[in-house]
C-alpha cells in the first residue's frame, strides 16, 4: 500500500515541476523586459533584472526534484538525526520518505507562489502575494517540528 501512495506522491511532485515550467513558459512572452527578482519583507521589490531570471526558480525546483529523488532512492546516504539500527531502520526510513516528499511539495508551492507574485508584480506594484511568506515559512517549520517528533517517538 505504501508503494502506491509513494508512487502517487512522486507523480504529483513531478507534475508540480512540469506545471511550474509550463506556468513560466506561458507567461514569459508577456513579461516586461525588467521584472522584480527580489522582494523585501514588506513585499516590495528591491531588485530588478531581465525577464530571463524568471527561469531561475524552475531550474532550482528541477534540481531539488532530482536531489530528492536521489535521496529517496538511496536513504542510507541521508543524514538522519538518530542512529539507524536494524530495529528502527524501517520506521526511520519511512518517516524520511514521507517527509522528503512532503517537504518538496511545500518548497515547490512556495516557489510557485513567489513566481506568481513576481509575474503579477511586474505589471502592478499594488498586488499582494496569494500566500504570505510568513505562512509558507511557518508551514515548513511546523512540518520540521512534526517530523522530529515522529523521529524521536520511533527512535
SULFENUR-V887783 format. One record per residue. N is the residue number from 0. PHI is phi as a letter, one per 40 degrees, with the letter a starting at -180 (999 if undefined). D_CENTER is the distance of its C-alpha to the mean C-alpha in Angstrom with 1 decimal. Layout:
<<N | PHI | D_CENTER> <N | PHI | D_CENTER>>
This chain:
<<0 | 999 | 25.2> <1 | c | 22.1> <2 | c | 22.0> <3 | c | 21.9> <4 | c | 19.1> <5 | c | 17.0> <6 | c | 18.0> <7 | c | 17.1> <8 | d | 13.6> <9 | c | 13.3> <10 | c | 14.9> <11 | c | 12.6> <12 | c | 9.4> <13 | c | 11.7> <14 | c | 12.7> <15 | c | 9.4> <16 | c | 9.6> <17 | c | 13.3> <18 | c | 13.1> <19 | c | 11.0> <20 | c | 13.8> <21 | c | 16.4> <22 | d | 15.5> <23 | c | 15.7> <24 | c | 18.9> <25 | c | 20.4> <26 | c | 20.4> <27 | d | 21.1> <28 | c | 24.9> <29 | c | 25.2> <30 | c | 23.6> <31 | c | 26.2> <32 | c | 26.9> <33 | b | 25.3> <34 | b | 22.0> <35 | c | 20.3> <36 | b | 17.9> <37 | a | 17.6> <38 | b | 18.2> <39 | c | 20.0> <40 | c | 19.5> <41 | c | 21.8> <42 | g | 19.6> <43 | c | 22.2> <44 | c | 21.6> <45 | b | 23.1> <46 | a | 22.6> <47 | b | 23.1> <48 | a | 22.9> <49 | c | 23.6> <50 | c | 21.7> <51 | c | 20.8> <52 | c | 18.0> <53 | c | 16.2> <54 | c | 15.2> <55 | c | 13.6> <56 | c | 10.0> <57 | c | 10.4> <58 | c | 12.0> <59 | c | 9.4> <60 | c | 6.8> <61 | c | 9.9> <62 | c | 10.8> <63 | c | 7.9> <64 | c | 8.7> <65 | c | 12.3> <66 | c | 11.9> <67 | c | 10.5> <68 | c | 13.2> <69 | c | 15.7> <70 | c | 15.1> <71 | c | 15.5> <72 | c | 18.6> <73 | b | 20.0> <74 | c | 19.4> <75 | c | 22.5> <76 | c | 20.8> <77 | c | 18.3> <78 | c | 19.5> <79 | c | 19.9> <80 | c | 21.4> <81 | b | 24.5> <82 | c | 27.1> <83 | c | 26.8> <84 | b | 30.1> <85 | c | 31.4> <86 | c | 31.5> <87 | b | 27.9> <88 | d | 26.2> <89 | c | 25.4> <90 | c | 24.0> <91 | c | 21.9> <92 | c | 20.4> <93 | c | 19.8> <94 | d | 18.0> <95 | c | 15.8> <96 | c | 15.1> <97 | c | 14.2> <98 | c | 12.0> <99 | c | 10.0> <100 | c | 9.5> <101 | c | 8.7> <102 | c | 6.3> <103 | c | 4.3> <104 | d | 5.2> <105 | c | 4.6> <106 | c | 1.6> <107 | c | 3.0> <108 | c | 5.7> <109 | c | 5.9> <110 | c | 6.2> <111 | c | 8.5> <112 | c | 10.3> <113 | c | 11.0> <114 | c | 12.2> <115 | c | 14.3> <116 | c | 15.7> <117 | c | 16.6> <118 | c | 18.3> <119 | c | 20.2> <120 | c | 21.1> <121 | c | 22.6> <122 | b | 25.2> <123 | a | 25.7> <124 | c | 25.3> <125 | c | 25.8> <126 | c | 22.7> <127 | b | 20.2> <128 | c | 16.4> <129 | c | 16.0> <130 | b | 14.0> <131 | c | 15.1> <132 | d | 13.0> <133 | c | 14.9> <134 | c | 13.9> <135 | c | 10.1> <136 | c | 11.1> <137 | c | 13.6> <138 | c | 11.4> <139 | c | 9.6> <140 | c | 13.2> <141 | c | 14.7> <142 | c | 12.7> <143 | c | 13.7> <144 | c | 17.2> <145 | c | 17.4> <146 | c | 16.5> <147 | c | 19.0> <148 | c | 21.5> <149 | c | 21.3> <150 | c | 21.6> <151 | c | 24.6> <152 | c | 26.2> <153 | c | 26.1> <154 | c | 27.1>>
